[in-house]
């Protein structure tokens, strides 16, 4: 009788396991100065999970998405990583900020937790990550190169100032622009840093006047760049502002207002215009959310992770990581193929410009 009871409970456990949910963790800045990007990631990931589950989930299991707030803070990111590992969640979509990701990554790697990021751009995120880290977005050094080449093509005779906000992201973008320009024989008139989180950037405005800067390249986030831009225009400083992917949010225009007119930034070709993304964009809009920035990239990250599990026919993260490096995965941002580091085969990066409260690609 005891053997029969044991067999019965074993069978029930197997049946329960077969229908259990698989949990994905979403890690993003859901609070703080950069919460707008967390919202982008959250909406994309939630829509992807909803759509995948509607088609049966992965390996017969529905996906449960648990959300964690890293606030773009390295210390909080480490605490979140420990929570995820303690909860035995083995699949992570996130982070957004490079500093947070680099701080938390060691915990994930040590526990063989597979992480795929829509937005982390620092090269070290994949270069130092063994086999468990992937990204579907744009590396910071790549966008820095594009900014530099745009300057050489369109502003080769202009006076350039390069600043960064001392973040991992900002420093990488700014230093790459500097190095690319210097290698091409173009010297900036100033390379410096500033403190993020301030409200008054009069010192930077004064610097722009003193240096008679034609172009200001800022490695940093939209909140500070919006304030710097607005305060420059209030002092009749017409310096052209250039930055990277962090200006891809309407919140930049909310901060800078009409003074944001003409600001330039890098990003991939507008994913909302892709045929593969049409149904997703429609669903998001019907739910009252206008996708911007990294929304579609976040959807693609979940898509890719789910496809990797299905292709592996297992939940073993090391095996899934190996599978992801071998195949091609159709997503809402196009077919993705990863190199040995976990970066996608280098994507196209284009320049955008703000005009009348909207941004569009420019040549």
WODA-V882832 format. One record per pair of residues at least 6 apart in sequence whose ideal C-beta (glycine too) atoms are under 7 Angstrom apart, sorted by the first residue. I is the first residue (numbers start at 1). GAP is how many residues later the second one is. Records with the same first field share a line. If there is no record, write none. Layout:
BEGIN
I: GAP / GAP
END
This chain:
BEGIN
18: 42
20: 41
21: 40 / 41 / 42 / 43
22: 36 / 39 / 41 / 293
23: 41 / 43 / 66
24: 25 / 39 / 41 / 67 / 69 / 278 / 281
25: 41 / 43 / 59 / 64 / 67
26: 15 / 16 / 19 / 39 / 41 / 42 / 67 / 68
27: 41 / 43 / 53 / 65 / 67 / 68
28: 10 / 13 / 14 / 42 / 66 / 67 / 68
29: 6 / 8 / 9 / 40 / 41 / 42 / 43 / 67 / 68
30: 8 / 12 / 37 / 39
31: 38 / 40
32: 39 / 40
33: 190
34: 38 / 62 / 63 / 187
36: 213 / 215
37: 59 / 82 / 212 / 256 / 257
38: 58
40: 252 / 253 / 254 / 255 / 258
41: 53 / 55 / 77 / 78 / 253 / 257
42: 25
43: 241 / 246 / 248 / 252
44: 74 / 250 / 251 / 252 / 253 / 254 / 255
45: 20 / 48 / 253 / 257
46: 19
47: 233 / 236 / 237 / 252
48: 251 / 254 / 255
49: 14 / 16 / 253
52: 6 / 11 / 254
53: 9 / 10
57: 6
58: 248 / 251 / 252
59: 250 / 251 / 254
66: 23
68: 12 / 15 / 16
70: 6 / 7 / 10 / 25 / 30
72: 24 / 25 / 28
73: 27
74: 25 / 26 / 29
77: 18 / 23 / 26 / 27
78: 25 / 26 / 29
80: 24
81: 23 / 26 / 27
82: 25
84: 8 / 29
85: 22 / 26 / 28
90: 23 / 24 / 225 / 227
91: 23 / 214
92: 16 / 21 / 22 / 23
93: 23 / 205 / 208 / 209 / 212
94: 23
95: 6 / 9 / 22 / 25
96: 23 / 24
97: 72
98: 22 / 23 / 24 / 27 / 42 / 70 / 71
99: 68 / 69
101: 16 / 19 / 24
102: 20 / 22 / 23 / 66
105: 20 / 24 / 28
108: 7 / 24
109: 20 / 21 / 23
112: 20 / 205 / 206
113: 19 / 204
114: 18 / 203 / 206 / 207
115: 17 / 18
116: 18 / 19 / 20 / 185 / 188 / 189
117: 8 / 18 / 20 / 184
118: 18 / 19 / 176 / 179 / 180 / 183
119: 18 / 175 / 178
120: 15
121: 16 / 17 / 18 / 19 / 22 / 48
122: 18 / 46 / 47 / 50
123: 16 / 18
125: 8 / 10
126: 7 / 8 / 9 / 215 / 216 / 217
127: 214
129: 213
131: 187 / 190
132: 185 / 189
133: 209
134: 190 / 204 / 208
135: 207 / 208
136: 161 / 164 / 165 / 168 / 197 / 200 / 208
137: 157 / 160
138: 107 / 130 / 209 / 211
139: 204
140: 29 / 32 / 33 / 36
141: 31 / 35
142: 204 / 207
143: 30 / 101 / 102 / 123 / 206
144: 28 / 29 / 32 / 33 / 36
145: 31 / 35
146: 120 / 203 / 205
147: 30 / 70 / 95 / 97 / 119
148: 29 / 32 / 33
149: 31
150: 201
151: 9 / 30 / 64
152: 32 / 34
155: 59 / 60
156: 30
158: 56 / 57
159: 30 / 52 / 53 / 54 / 55
160: 21 / 28 / 29 / 55 / 57
161: 27 / 28 / 29 / 47 / 50 / 52 / 55
162: 12 / 15 / 16 / 26 / 29 / 55
163: 11 / 29 / 30 / 31 / 53 / 55
164: 6 / 7 / 10 / 29 / 55 / 56
165: 28 / 29 / 31 / 54 / 55 / 56 / 59
166: 27 / 30
167: 29 / 53
169: 50
170: 49 / 50
171: 48
173: 46 / 71
174: 43 / 45
177: 40
178: 10 / 13
181: 7
189: 22 / 24
190: 17 / 21
194: 10
196: 24 / 25 / 28
199: 28
201: 26 / 27 / 30
202: 29
204: 24
205: 26 / 27 / 30 / 32
208: 8 / 24 / 29 / 31
209: 28
213: 26
214: 25 / 26
215: 24 / 25 / 27
216: 23 / 24 / 25 / 26
217: 25
218: 7 / 10 / 23 / 25
220: 23
221: 25
222: 24 / 25 / 27 / 29 / 30 / 33
223: 32
225: 16 / 18 / 22 / 27
226: 26 / 29 / 30 / 34
227: 28
229: 12 / 27 / 30 / 31 / 34
230: 25 / 26 / 27 / 29
232: 7
233: 26
240: 22
241: 22
242: 22
243: 22
244: 21 / 22
245: 20 / 21 / 22
247: 16 / 18
248: 17 / 19 / 44 / 45
249: 43 / 44
250: 42
252: 8
253: 7 / 101 / 104
260: 94
261: 93 / 94
262: 91 / 92
263: 90 / 91
264: 87 / 89
265: 87
266: 83 / 85
267: 83 / 85
268: 79 / 80 / 81
269: 79 / 81
270: 91
271: 6 / 25 / 26 / 61 / 62
272: 9 / 19 / 24
274: 58 / 59 / 60
276: 55 / 56 / 58
277: 19 / 55
280: 16 / 19 / 52
281: 10
284: 7 / 11
296: 36 / 37
297: 36
299: 33
300: 31 / 32 / 33
303: 28 / 29
304: 25 / 27 / 32
307: 22
308: 12 / 15 / 16
309: 6 / 11
311: 12 / 16
312: 7 / 8 / 11
324: 14
325: 13 / 15
328: 7 / 9
329: 6 / 7
336: 8
337: 7 / 8
338: 6
339: 6
350: 11
351: 10 / 11
352: 7 / 8 / 9 / 10
353: 6 / 7 / 9
END
